[in-house]
Amino acid sequence: MTGFRGRHHTIDYVELTVPDLDRARRFYADAFGWQFTDYGPEYAGFRFPGDDRESGGLRLDTRVPGPGGPLVLLFSTDLDRTVAAVEAAGGEVAEGPYPFPGGRRFHFRDPSGNELGAWSET
């Protein structure tokens, strides 16, 4: 990528394994507006709305993701609206929303079983 300079020791890319690539793309597009670049039938890179740089990817793997891996947290300016978007897109709220010292957050599972979280300052 021309002109990109990553920041040393920061998370640069997140890769989620999914057993159904089409379903995962639909979920993340519907819930968060993510955009995708397909790299064949087993991988799709994703970008956040308004960003031309890929932030991660969805990798096809027929094994169902399990709990206990790294927890990816998304930022939200309206946590209640994010909860509604996750549920409307087919995700499942696993915990919360609940207060924590930085604001509020909740955890959810995508249709593939990956657990992620979202937080807001209020």
N, CA, C and O atoms as a printed pandas DataFrame, in Angstrom:
     atom_number atom_name residue_name chain_id  residue_number  x_coord  y_coord  z_coord
0              1         N          MET        A               1    0.846   -1.182    0.000
1              2        CA          MET        A               1    0.000    0.000    0.000
2              3         C          MET        A               1    0.886    1.238    0.000
3              4         O          MET        A               1    1.723    1.396    0.889
4              5         N          THR        A               2    0.723    2.085   -0.943
5              6        CA          THR        A               2    1.545    3.263   -1.104
6              7         C          THR        A               2    1.310    4.257    0.025
7              8         O          THR        A               2    0.168    4.593    0.338
8              9         N          GLY        A               3    2.400    4.726    0.636
9             10        CA          GLY        A               3    2.311    5.771    1.640
10            11         C          GLY        A               3    1.894    5.305    3.024
11            12         O          GLY        A               3    1.855    6.122    3.944
12            13         N          PHE        A               4    1.579    4.031    3.213
13            14        CA          PHE        A               4    1.157    3.580    4.536
14            15         C          PHE        A               4    2.360    3.297    5.401
15            16         O          PHE        A               4    3.292    2.606    4.988
16            17         N          ARG        A               5    2.333    3.832    6.597
17            18        CA          ARG        A               5    3.350    3.516    7.597
18            19         C          ARG        A               5    2.614    3.085    8.852
19            20         O          ARG        A               5    1.948    3.894    9.498
20            21         N          GLY        A               6    2.734    1.827    9.194
21            22        CA          GLY        A               6    2.103    1.322   10.405
22            23         C          GLY        A               6    2.786    1.865   11.644
23            24         O          GLY        A               6    3.903    2.378   11.580
24            25         N          ARG        A               7    2.116    1.750   12.753
25            26        CA          ARG        A               7    2.674    2.186   14.025
26            27         C          ARG        A               7    3.283    0.979   14.721
27            28         O          ARG        A               7    2.638   -0.061   14.851
28            29         N          HIS        A               8    4.511    1.117   15.163
29            30        CA          HIS        A               8    5.263    0.053   15.813
30            31         C          HIS        A               8    4.514   -0.470   17.034
31            32         O          HIS        A               8    4.068    0.310   17.875
32            33         N          HIS        A               9    4.377   -1.777   17.129
33            34        CA          HIS        A               9    3.773   -2.483   18.261
34            35         C          HIS        A               9    2.291   -2.201   18.442
35            36         O          HIS        A               9    1.780   -2.307   19.558
36            37         N          THR        A              10    1.592   -1.846   17.380
37            38        CA          THR        A              10    0.140   -1.677   17.456
38            39         C          THR        A              10   -0.525   -2.765   16.617
39            40         O          THR        A              10    0.090   -3.328   15.713
40            41         N          ILE        A              11   -1.782   -3.051   16.926
41            42        CA          ILE        A              11   -2.515   -4.036   16.133
42            43         C          ILE        A              11   -2.728   -3.452   14.742
43            44         O          ILE        A              11   -3.229   -2.337   14.594
44            45         N          ASP        A              12   -2.345   -4.212   13.734
45            46        CA          ASP        A              12   -2.397   -3.726   12.368
46            47         C          ASP        A              12   -3.510   -4.389   11.556
47            48         O          ASP        A              12   -4.036   -3.788   10.620
48            49         N          TYR        A              13   -3.866   -5.616   11.908
49            50        CA          TYR        A              13   -4.779   -6.395   11.083
50            51         C          TYR        A              13   -5.396   -7.468   11.971
51            52         O          TYR        A              13   -4.692   -8.069   12.782
52            53         N          VAL        A              14   -6.675   -7.717   11.839
53            54        CA          VAL        A              14   -7.372   -8.745   12.604
54            55         C          VAL        A              14   -7.989   -9.725   11.618
55            56         O          VAL        A              14   -8.644   -9.318   10.659
56            57         N          GLU        A              15   -7.781  -11.003   11.852
57            58        CA          GLU        A              15   -8.312  -12.022   10.963
58            59         C          GLU        A              15   -9.265  -12.922   11.756
59            60         O          GLU        A              15   -8.883  -13.494   12.777
60            61         N          LEU        A              16  -10.502  -13.042   11.280
61            62        CA          LEU        A              16  -11.502  -13.888   11.918
62            63         C          LEU        A              16  -11.729  -15.123   11.066
63            64         O          LEU        A              16  -11.857  -15.024    9.845
64            65         N          THR        A              17  -11.781  -16.288   11.703
65            66        CA          THR        A              17  -12.122  -17.499   10.971
66            67         C          THR        A              17  -13.633  -17.674   10.997
67            68         O          THR        A              17  -14.283  -17.434   12.015
68            69         N          VAL        A              18  -14.179  -18.093    9.870
69            70        CA          VAL        A              18  -15.629  -18.245    9.726
70            71         C          VAL        A              18  -15.924  -19.511    8.925
71            72         O          VAL        A              18  -15.212  -19.809    7.966
72            73         N          PRO        A              19  -16.975  -20.270    9.309
73            74        CA          PRO        A              19  -17.312  -21.469    8.549
74            75         C          PRO        A              19  -18.162  -21.185    7.308
75            76         O          PRO        A              19  -18.314  -22.060    6.456
76            77         N          ASP        A              20  -18.716  -19.974    7.195
77            78        CA          ASP        A              20  -19.548  -19.599    6.043
78            79         C          ASP        A              20  -19.196  -18.161    5.667
79            80         O          ASP        A              20  -19.667  -17.211    6.293
80            81         N          LEU        A              21  -18.374  -18.016    4.650
81            82        CA          LEU        A              21  -17.853  -16.711    4.268
82            83         C          LEU        A              21  -18.954  -15.753    3.821
83            84         O          LEU        A              21  -18.940  -14.583    4.202
84            85         N          ASP        A              22  -19.904  -16.229    3.024
85            86        CA          ASP        A              22  -20.987  -15.352    2.562
86            87         C          ASP        A              22  -21.823  -14.839    3.728
87            88         O          ASP        A              22  -22.156  -13.655    3.779
88            89         N          ARG        A              23  -22.161  -15.713    4.653
89            90        CA          ARG        A              23  -22.967  -15.303    5.820
90            91         C          ARG        A              23  -22.213  -14.293    6.673
91            92         O          ARG        A              23  -22.802  -13.324    7.150
92            93         N          ALA        A              24  -20.925  -14.508    6.869
93            94        CA          ALA        A              24  -20.117  -13.579    7.667
94            95         C          ALA        A              24  -20.037  -12.210    6.989
95            96         O          ALA        A              24  -20.163  -11.182    7.654
96            97         N          ARG        A              25  -19.828  -12.192    5.675
97            98        CA          ARG        A              25  -19.796  -10.908    4.953
98            99         C          ARG        A              25  -21.113  -10.166    5.123
99           100         O          ARG        A              25  -21.119   -8.967    5.400
100          101         N          ARG        A              26  -22.228  -10.871    4.959
101          102        CA          ARG        A              26  -23.540  -10.221    5.125
102          103         C          ARG        A              26  -23.703   -9.649    6.527
103          104         O          ARG        A              26  -24.153   -8.514    6.685
104          105         N          PHE        A              27  -23.340  -10.430    7.548
105          106        CA          PHE        A              27  -23.478   -9.965    8.927
106          107         C          PHE        A              27  -22.692   -8.672    9.150
107          108         O          PHE        A              27  -23.261   -7.685    9.617
108          109         N          TYR        A              28  -21.409   -8.657    8.829
109          110        CA          TYR        A              28  -20.570   -7.484    9.109
110          111         C          TYR        A              28  -20.938   -6.293    8.219
111          112         O          TYR        A              28  -20.802   -5.146    8.645
112          113         N          ALA        A              29  -21.392   -6.541    7.018
113          114        CA          ALA        A              29  -21.870   -5.444    6.164
114          115         C          ALA        A              29  -23.154   -4.850    6.738
115          116         O          ALA        A              29  -23.292   -3.629    6.814
116          117         N          ASP        A              30  -24.091   -5.705    7.141
117          118        CA          ASP        A              30  -25.371   -5.229    7.670
118          119         C          ASP        A              30  -25.222   -4.568    9.036
119          120         O          ASP        A              30  -25.830   -3.527    9.284
120          121         N          ALA        A              31  -24.423   -5.155    9.924
121          122        CA          ALA        A              31  -24.302   -4.633   11.286
122          123         C          ALA        A              31  -23.430   -3.381   11.363
123          124         O          ALA        A              31  -23.742   -2.459   12.118
124          125         N          PHE        A              32  -22.335   -3.336   10.587
125          126        CA          PHE        A              32  -21.350   -2.268   10.756
126          127         C          PHE        A              32  -20.979   -1.525    9.474
127          128         O          PHE        A              32  -20.206   -0.568    9.526
128          129         N          GLY        A              33  -21.509   -1.940    8.335
129          130        CA          GLY        A              33  -21.195   -1.261    7.088
130          131         C          GLY        A              33  -19.820   -1.589    6.526
131          132         O          GLY        A              33  -19.317   -0.866    5.666
132          133         N          TRP        A              34  -19.199   -2.678    7.001
133          134        CA          TRP        A              34  -17.888   -3.038    6.484
134          135         C          TRP        A              34  -17.985   -3.349    5.000
135          136         O          TRP        A              34  -19.006   -3.840    4.520
136          137         N          GLN        A              35  -16.901   -3.054    4.277
137          138        CA          GLN        A              35  -16.806   -3.323    2.850
138          139         C          GLN        A              35  -15.737   -4.390    2.631
139          140         O          GLN        A              35  -14.800   -4.502    3.420
140          141         N          PHE        A              36  -15.875   -5.171    1.564
141          142        CA          PHE        A              36  -15.020   -6.338    1.386
142          143         C          PHE        A              36  -14.339   -6.371    0.036
143          144         O          PHE        A              36  -14.856   -5.868   -0.961
144          145         N          THR        A              37  -13.159   -6.980    0.031
145          146        CA          THR        A              37  -12.439   -7.335   -1.179
146          147         C          THR        A              37  -12.278   -8.847   -1.151
147          148         O          THR        A              37  -11.667   -9.391   -0.232
148          149         N          ASP        A              38  -12.818   -9.520   -2.144
149          150        CA          ASP        A              38  -12.722  -10.974   -2.202
150          151         C          ASP        A              38  -11.384  -11.383   -2.815
151          152         O          ASP        A              38  -10.955  -10.850   -3.839
152          153         N          TYR        A              39  -10.740  -12.345   -2.155
153          154        CA          TYR        A              39   -9.478  -12.899   -2.631
154          155         C          TYR        A              39   -9.652  -14.387   -2.896
155          156         O          TYR        A              39   -8.830  -15.200   -2.471
156          157         N          GLY        A              40  -10.698  -14.734   -3.585
157          158        CA          GLY        A              40  -10.990  -16.131   -3.870
158          159         C          GLY        A              40  -12.087  -16.635   -2.950
159          160         O          GLY        A              40  -12.648  -15.870   -2.166
160          161         N          PRO        A              41  -12.395  -17.931   -3.047
161          162        CA          PRO        A              41  -13.539  -18.481   -2.314
162          163         C          PRO        A              41  -13.297  -18.688   -0.822
163          164         O          PRO        A              41  -14.227  -19.044   -0.098
164          165         N          GLU        A              42  -12.057  -18.471   -0.340
165          166        CA          GLU        A              42  -11.762  -18.760    1.062
166          167         C          GLU        A              42  -11.302  -17.560    1.867
167          168         O          GLU        A              42  -10.941  -17.709    3.034
168          169         N          TYR        A              43  -11.305  -16.359    1.268
169          170        CA          TYR        A              43  -10.797  -15.190    2.017
170          171         C          TYR        A              43  -11.403  -13.901    1.490
171          172         O          TYR        A              43  -11.555  -13.716    0.282
172          173         N          ALA        A              44  -11.746  -13.012    2.417
173          174        CA          ALA        A              44  -12.212  -11.669    2.062
174          175         C          ALA        A              44  -11.586  -10.680    3.035
175          176         O          ALA        A              44  -11.719  -10.826    4.250
176          177         N          GLY        A              45  -10.908   -9.682    2.502
177          178        CA          GLY        A              45  -10.388   -8.611    3.339
178          179         C          GLY        A              45  -11.500   -7.619    3.627
179          180         O          GLY        A              45  -12.413   -7.461    2.817
180          181         N          PHE        A              46  -11.433   -6.935    4.791
181          182        CA          PHE        A              46  -12.464   -5.935    5.080
182          183         C          PHE        A              46  -11.874   -4.562    5.366
183          184         O          PHE        A              46  -10.759   -4.418    5.868
184          185         N          ARG        A              47  -12.680   -3.560    5.020
185          186        CA          ARG        A              47  -12.372   -2.151    5.263
186          187         C          ARG        A              47  -13.548   -1.551    6.013
187          188         O          ARG        A              47  -14.692   -1.975    5.845
188          189         N          PHE        A              48  -13.254   -0.570    6.833
189          190        CA          PHE        A              48  -14.307    0.146    7.535
190          191         C          PHE        A              48  -14.847    1.237    6.613
191          192         O          PHE        A              48  -14.119    1.712    5.741
192          193         N          PRO        A              49  -16.107    1.647    6.784
193          194        CA          PRO        A              49  -16.679    2.684    5.917
194          195         C          PRO        A              49  -15.795    3.936    5.901
195          196         O          PRO        A              49  -15.360    4.427    6.943
196          197         N          GLY        A              50  -15.546    4.431    4.696
197          198        CA          GLY        A              50  -14.746    5.645    4.534
198          199         C          GLY        A              50  -13.246    5.432    4.610
199          200         O          GLY        A              50  -12.490    6.401    4.556
200          201         N          ASP        A              51  -12.793    4.192    4.735
201          202        CA          ASP        A              51  -11.365    3.896    4.844
202          203         C          ASP        A              51  -10.969    3.020    3.663
203          204         O          ASP        A              51  -11.648    2.035    3.373
204          205         N          ASP        A              52   -9.893    3.359    2.984
205          206        CA          ASP        A              52   -9.475    2.547    1.839
206          207         C          ASP        A              52   -8.447    1.492    2.217
207          208         O          ASP        A              52   -8.019    0.720    1.359
208          209         N          ARG        A              53   -8.044    1.443    3.475
209          210        CA          ARG        A              53   -7.053    0.475    3.943
210          211         C          ARG        A              53   -7.756   -0.707    4.613
211          212         O          ARG        A              53   -8.645   -0.518    5.444
212          213         N          GLU        A              54   -7.356   -1.914    4.250
213          214        CA          GLU        A              54   -7.911   -3.090    4.907
214          215         C          GLU        A              54   -7.445   -3.151    6.358
215          216         O          GLU        A              54   -6.279   -2.904    6.665
216          217         N          SER        A              55   -8.378   -3.484    7.238
217          218        CA          SER        A              55   -8.086   -3.603    8.659
218          219         C          SER        A              55   -8.060   -5.049    9.117
219          220         O          SER        A              55   -7.600   -5.353   10.218
220          221         N          GLY        A              56   -8.557   -5.941    8.265
221          222        CA          GLY        A              56   -8.580   -7.340    8.636
222          223         C          GLY        A              56   -9.163   -8.187    7.534
223          224         O          GLY        A              56   -9.364   -7.739    6.405
224          225         N          GLY        A              57   -9.431   -9.444    7.901
225          226        CA          GLY        A              57   -9.973  -10.360    6.908
226          227         C          GLY        A              57  -10.824  -11.433    7.543
227          228         O          GLY        A              57  -10.753  -11.687    8.745
228          229         N          LEU        A              58  -11.628  -12.054    6.708
229          230        CA          LEU        A              58  -12.431  -13.208    7.080
230          231         C          LEU        A              58  -11.850  -14.397    6.335
231          232         O          LEU        A              58  -11.766  -14.390    5.107
232          233         N          ARG        A              59  -11.446  -15.428    7.088
233          234        CA          ARG        A              59  -10.814  -16.609    6.492
234          235         C          ARG        A              59  -11.721  -17.813    6.687
235          236         O          ARG        A              59  -12.122  -18.117    7.810
236          237         N          LEU        A              60  -12.044  -18.495    5.602
237          238        CA          LEU        A              60  -12.891  -19.673    5.662
238          239         C          LEU        A              60  -12.171  -20.804    6.380
239          240         O          LEU        A              60  -11.042  -21.159    6.042
240          241         N          ASP        A              61  -12.846  -21.359    7.375
241          242        CA          ASP        A              61  -12.351  -22.519    8.114
242          243         C          ASP        A              61  -13.587  -23.238    8.623
243          244         O          ASP        A              61  -14.380  -22.648    9.357
244          245         N          THR        A              62  -13.768  -24.482    8.257
245          246        CA          THR        A              62  -15.007  -25.191    8.588
246          247         C          THR        A              62  -15.125  -25.531   10.068
247          248         O          THR        A              62  -16.198  -25.933   10.517
248          249         N          ARG        A              63  -14.053  -25.381   10.832
249          250        CA          ARG        A              63  -14.157  -25.587   12.281
250          251         C          ARG        A              63  -14.845  -24.368   12.894
251          252         O          ARG        A              63  -14.513  -23.233   12.551
252          253         N          VAL        A              64  -15.786  -24.590   13.785
253          254        CA          VAL        A              64  -16.509  -23.484   14.427
254          255         C          VAL        A              64  -15.579  -22.810   15.422
255          256         O          VAL        A              64  -14.955  -23.490   16.236
256          257         N          PRO        A              65  -15.471  -21.458   15.373
257          258        CA          PRO        A              65  -14.631  -20.750   16.333
258          259         C          PRO        A              65  -15.091  -21.027   17.763
259          260         O          PRO        A              65  -16.286  -21.174   18.022
260          261         N          GLY        A              66  -14.151  -21.097   18.670
261          262        CA          GLY        A              66  -14.476  -21.342   20.068
262          263         C          GLY        A              66  -14.148  -20.148   20.936
263          264         O          GLY        A              66  -13.422  -19.249   20.512
264          265         N          PRO        A              67  -14.675  -20.131   22.146
265          266        CA          PRO        A              67  -14.387  -19.026   23.060
266          267         C          PRO        A              67  -12.961  -19.094   23.573
267          268         O          PRO        A              67  -12.300  -20.127   23.465
268          269         N          GLY        A              68  -12.495  -17.999   24.126
269          270        CA          GLY        A              68  -11.202  -17.984   24.774
270          271         C          GLY        A              68  -10.076  -17.389   23.959
271          272         O          GLY        A              68   -8.954  -17.286   24.454
272          273         N          GLY        A              69  -10.341  -16.991   22.718
273          274        CA          GLY        A              69   -9.300  -16.352   21.915
274          275         C          GLY        A              69   -9.217  -14.869   22.231
275          276         O          GLY        A              69   -9.873  -14.397   23.160
276          277         N          PRO        A              70   -8.427  -14.135   21.480
277          278        CA          PRO        A              70   -8.336  -12.695   21.697
278          279         C          PRO        A              70   -9.699  -12.036   21.511
279          280         O          PRO        A              70  -10.481  -12.447   20.654
280          281         N          LEU        A              71   -9.979  -11.021   22.309
281          282        CA          LEU        A              71  -11.240  -10.303   22.198
282          283         C          LEU        A              71  -11.007   -9.016   21.410
283          284         O          LEU        A              71  -10.247   -8.146   21.835
284          285         N          VAL        A              72  -11.665   -8.904   20.267
285          286        CA          VAL        A              72  -11.591   -7.707   19.443
286          287         C          VAL        A              72  -12.691   -6.762   19.909
287          288         O          VAL        A              72  -13.851   -7.162   20.008
288          289         N          LEU        A              73  -12.339   -5.518   20.194
289          290        CA          LEU        A              73  -13.312   -4.510   20.619
290          291         C          LEU        A              73  -13.456   -3.447   19.550
291          292         O          LEU        A              73  -12.467   -2.921   19.041
292          293         N          LEU        A              74  -14.711   -3.132   19.212
293          294        CA          LEU        A              74  -15.029   -2.078   18.271
294          295         C          LEU        A              74  -15.485   -0.857   19.060
295          296         O          LEU        A              74  -16.077   -1.001   20.129
296          297         N          PHE        A              75  -15.221    0.332   18.555
297          298        CA          PHE        A              75  -15.694    1.559   19.192
298          299         C          PHE        A              75  -17.045    1.944   18.604
299          300         O          PHE        A              75  -17.278    1.762   17.409
300          301         N          SER        A              76  -17.933    2.473   19.438
301          302        CA          SER        A              76  -19.253    2.911   18.990
302          303         C          SER        A              76  -19.558    4.290   19.560
303          304         O          SER        A              76  -19.268    4.566   20.724
304          305         N          THR        A              77  -20.138    5.147   18.745
305          306        CA          THR        A              77  -20.588    6.442   19.248
306          307         C          THR        A              77  -21.993    6.342   19.825
307          308         O          THR        A              77  -22.439    7.261   20.512
308          309         N          ASP        A              78  -22.702    5.245   19.559
309          310        CA          ASP        A              78  -24.060    5.022   20.080
310          311         C          ASP        A              78  -24.212    3.529   20.343
311          312         O          ASP        A              78  -24.612    2.770   19.460
312          313         N          LEU        A              79  -23.888    3.117   21.567
313          314        CA          LEU        A              79  -23.840    1.695   21.894
314          315         C          LEU        A              79  -25.200    1.014   21.745
315          316         O          LEU        A              79  -25.268   -0.120   21.271
316          317         N          ASP        A              80  -26.266    1.675   22.136
317          318        CA          ASP        A              80  -27.588    1.062   22.017
318          319         C          ASP        A              80  -27.949    0.807   20.552
319          320         O          ASP        A              80  -28.559   -0.211   20.227
320          321         N          ARG        A              81  -27.573    1.729   19.677
321          322        CA          ARG        A              81  -27.816    1.530   18.248
322          323         C          ARG        A              81  -26.957    0.383   17.702
323          324         O          ARG        A              81  -27.394   -0.360   16.823
324          325         N          THR        A              82  -25.749    0.246   18.219
325          326        CA          THR        A              82  -24.883   -0.850   17.796
326          327         C          THR        A              82  -25.450   -2.193   18.240
327          328         O          THR        A              82  -25.411   -3.158   17.478
328          329         N          VAL        A              83  -25.976   -2.271   19.464
329          330        CA          VAL        A              83  -26.622   -3.502   19.936
330          331         C          VAL        A              83  -27.761   -3.879   18.988
331          332         O          VAL        A              83  -27.883   -5.032   18.575
332          333         N          ALA        A              84  -28.591   -2.890   18.650
333          334        CA          ALA        A              84  -29.728   -3.149   17.756
334          335         C          ALA        A              84  -29.249   -3.616   16.382
335          336         O          ALA        A              84  -29.854   -4.512   15.795
336          337         N          ALA        A              85  -28.176   -3.027   15.863
337          338        CA          ALA        A              85  -27.658   -3.409   14.547
338          339         C          ALA        A              85  -27.113   -4.830   14.566
339          340         O          ALA        A              85  -27.323   -5.585   13.617
340          341         N          VAL        A              86  -26.416   -5.203   15.635
341          342        CA          VAL        A              86  -25.885   -6.557   15.762
342          343         C          VAL        A              86  -27.027   -7.567   15.765
343          344         O          VAL        A              86  -26.976   -8.570   15.053
344          345         N          GLU        A              87  -28.053   -7.303   16.563
345          346        CA          GLU        A              87  -29.183   -8.231   16.640
346          347         C          GLU        A              87  -29.940   -8.298   15.317
347          348         O          GLU        A              87  -30.331   -9.382   14.885
348          349         N          ALA        A              88  -30.150   -7.159   14.676
349          350        CA          ALA        A              88  -30.875   -7.140   13.402
350          351         C          ALA        A              88  -30.116   -7.885   12.307
351          352         O          ALA        A              88  -30.728   -8.442   11.396
352          353         N          ALA        A              89  -28.782   -7.897   12.392
353          354        CA          ALA        A              89  -27.968   -8.577   11.385
354          355         C          ALA        A              89  -27.802  -10.065   11.674
355          356         O          ALA        A              89  -27.189  -10.780   10.881
356          357         N          GLY        A              90  -28.337  -10.541   12.794
357          358        CA          GLY        A              90  -28.256  -11.966   13.102
358          359         C          GLY        A              90  -27.242  -12.339   14.155
359          360         O          GLY        A              90  -26.993  -13.523   14.379
360          361         N          GLY        A              91  -26.645  -11.344   14.814
361          362        CA          GLY        A              91  -25.708  -11.621   15.904
362          363         C          GLY        A              91  -26.450  -11.855   17.207
363          364         O          GLY        A              91  -27.653  -11.611   17.301
364          365         N          GLU        A              92  -25.729  -12.327   18.206
365          366        CA          GLU        A              92  -26.309  -12.634   19.516
366          367         C          GLU        A              92  -25.538  -11.892   20.604
367          368         O          GLU        A              92  -24.319  -12.030   20.707
368          369         N          VAL        A              93  -26.239  -11.112   21.410
369          370        CA          VAL        A              93  -25.600  -10.429   22.526
370          371         C          VAL        A              93  -25.234  -11.477   23.574
371          372         O          VAL        A              93  -26.097  -12.222   24.037
372          373         N          ALA        A              94  -23.961  -11.533   23.946
373          374        CA          ALA        A              94  -23.481  -12.519   24.907
374          375         C          ALA        A              94  -23.405  -11.945   26.318
375          376         O          ALA        A              94  -23.533  -12.676   27.300
376          377         N          GLU        A              95  -23.194  -10.629   26.416
377          378        CA          GLU        A              95  -23.038  -10.003   27.728
378          379         C          GLU        A              95  -23.263   -8.505   27.602
379          380         O          GLU        A              95  -22.743   -7.864   26.689
380          381         N          GLY        A              96  -24.047   -7.948   28.532
381          382        CA          GLY        A              96  -24.227   -6.506   28.590
382          383         C          GLY        A              96  -25.361   -6.014   27.731
383          384         O          GLY        A              96  -26.209   -6.788   27.287
384          385         N          PRO        A              97  -25.369   -4.715   27.500
385          386        CA          PRO        A              97  -24.370   -3.715   27.838
386          387         C          PRO        A              97  -24.231   -3.522   29.360
387          388         O          PRO        A              97  -25.177   -3.691   30.129
388          389         N          TYR        A              98  -23.008   -3.161   29.743
389          390        CA          TYR        A              98  -22.721   -2.939   31.156
390          391         C          TYR        A              98  -21.708   -1.798   31.281
391          392         O          TYR        A              98  -20.920   -1.549   30.369
392          393         N          PRO        A              99  -21.745   -1.101   32.440
393          394        CA          PRO        A              99  -20.780   -0.019   32.648
394          395         C          PRO        A              99  -19.401   -0.584   33.002
395          396         O          PRO        A              99  -19.290   -1.644   33.618
396          397         N          PHE        A             100  -18.377    0.130   32.610
397          398        CA          PHE        A             100  -17.016   -0.162   33.038
398          399         C          PHE        A             100  -16.311    1.181   33.179
399          400         O          PHE        A             100  -16.865    2.185   32.730
400          401         N          PRO        A             101  -15.130    1.260   33.770
401          402        CA          PRO        A             101  -14.520    2.568   34.065
402          403         C          PRO        A             101  -14.367    3.508   32.864
403          404         O          PRO        A             101  -14.302    4.723   33.054
404          405         N          GLY        A             102  -14.309    2.981   31.631
405          406        CA          GLY        A             102  -14.170    3.837   30.462
406          407         C          GLY        A             102  -15.477    4.230   29.811
407          408         O          GLY        A             102  -15.472    5.037   28.881
408          409         N          GLY        A             103  -16.615    3.683   30.269
409          410        CA          GLY        A             103  -17.907    3.970   29.649
410          411         C          GLY        A             103  -18.841    2.785   29.759
411          412         O          GLY        A             103  -19.129    2.313   30.859
412          413         N          ARG        A             104  -19.322    2.295   28.609
413          414        CA          ARG        A             104  -20.205    1.122   28.549
414          415         C          ARG        A             104  -19.713    0.200   27.444
415          416         O          ARG        A             104  -19.080    0.646   26.487
416          417         N          ARG        A             105  -20.009   -1.098   27.583
417          418        CA          ARG        A             105  -19.642   -2.047   26.538
418          419         C          ARG        A             105  -20.561   -3.248   26.559
419          420         O          ARG        A             105  -21.304   -3.467   27.516
420          421         N          PHE        A             106  -20.501   -4.027   25.483
421          422        CA          PHE        A             106  -21.200   -5.308   25.410
422          423         C          PHE        A             106  -20.377   -6.261   24.569
423          424         O          PHE        A             106  -19.525   -5.849   23.783
424          425         N          HIS        A             107  -20.649   -7.552   24.751
425          426        CA          HIS        A             107  -20.003   -8.583   23.953
426          427         C          HIS        A             107  -21.069   -9.250   23.101
427          428         O          HIS        A             107  -22.222   -9.368   23.516
428          429         N          PHE        A             108  -20.682   -9.684   21.913
429          430        CA          PHE        A             108  -21.628  -10.368   21.029
430          431         C          PHE        A             108  -20.920  -11.474   20.275
431          432         O          PHE        A             108  -19.695  -11.493   20.149
432          433         N          ARG        A             109  -21.735  -12.400   19.775
433          434        CA          ARG        A             109  -21.228  -13.465   18.909
434          435         C          ARG        A             109  -21.777  -13.232   17.508
435          436         O          ARG        A             109  -22.967  -12.981   17.323
436          437         N          ASP        A             110  -20.888  -13.320   16.533
437          438        CA          ASP        A             110  -21.353  -13.237   15.152
438          439         C          ASP        A             110  -21.967  -14.580   14.766
439          440         O          ASP        A             110  -21.861  -15.535   15.536
440          441         N          PRO        A             111  -22.603  -14.685   13.603
441          442        CA          PRO        A             111  -23.235  -15.956   13.223
442          443         C          PRO        A             111  -22.263  -17.132   13.124
443          444         O          PRO        A             111  -22.695  -18.285   13.132
444          445         N          SER        A             112  -20.965  -16.863   13.033
445          446        CA          SER        A             112  -19.962  -17.928   12.972
446          447         C          SER        A             112  -19.535  -18.402   14.352
447          448         O          SER        A             112  -18.882  -19.438   14.474
448          449         N          GLY        A             113  -19.897  -17.652   15.403
449          450        CA          GLY        A             113  -19.503  -18.006   16.757
450          451         C          GLY        A             113  -18.350  -17.203   17.315
451          452         O          GLY        A             113  -17.976  -17.397   18.471
452          453         N          ASN        A             114  -17.760  -16.286   16.515
453          454        CA          ASN        A             114  -16.703  -15.417   17.026
454          455         C          ASN        A             114  -17.291  -14.453   18.043
455          456         O          ASN        A             114  -18.361  -13.889   17.814
456          457         N          GLU        A             115  -16.607  -14.258   19.163
457          458        CA          GLU        A             115  -17.056  -13.275   20.141
458          459         C          GLU        A             115  -16.227  -12.018   20.012
459          460         O          GLU        A             115  -14.997  -12.062   20.033
460          461         N          LEU        A             116  -16.913  -10.894   19.880
461          462        CA          LEU        A             116  -16.311   -9.581   19.821
462          463         C          LEU        A             116  -17.006   -8.695   20.836
463          464         O          LEU        A             116  -17.991   -9.104   21.449
464          465         N          GLY        A             117  -16.509   -7.505   21.015
465          466        CA          GLY        A             117  -17.139   -6.542   21.905
466          467         C          GLY        A             117  -17.225   -5.192   21.229
467          468         O          GLY        A             117  -16.555   -4.934   20.229
468          469         N          ALA        A             118  -18.057   -4.338   21.788
469          470        CA          ALA        A             118  -18.128   -2.946   21.344
470          471         C          ALA        A             118  -18.241   -2.092   22.589
471          472         O          ALA        A             118  -18.843   -2.509   23.579
472          473         N          TRP        A             119  -17.664   -0.896   22.550
473          474        CA          TRP        A             119  -17.713   -0.015   23.710
474          475         C          TRP        A             119  -17.959    1.418   23.268
475          476         O          TRP        A             119  -17.702    1.793   22.125
476          477         N          SER        A             120  -18.463    2.204   24.202
477          478        CA          SER        A             120  -18.634    3.636   23.972
478          479         C          SER        A             120  -18.254    4.375   25.244
479          480         O          SER        A             120  -18.204    3.793   26.327
480          481         N          GLU        A             121  -17.992    5.645   25.096
481          482        CA          GLU        A             121  -17.597    6.454   26.256
482          483         C          GLU        A             121  -18.785    6.769   27.157
483          484         O          GLU        A             121  -18.600    7.087   28.332
484          485         N          THR        A             122  -20.023    6.684   26.613
485          486        CA          THR        A             122  -21.195    6.999   27.423
486          487         C          THR        A             122  -22.168    5.843   27.438
487          488         O          THR        A             122  -23.218    5.929   28.073
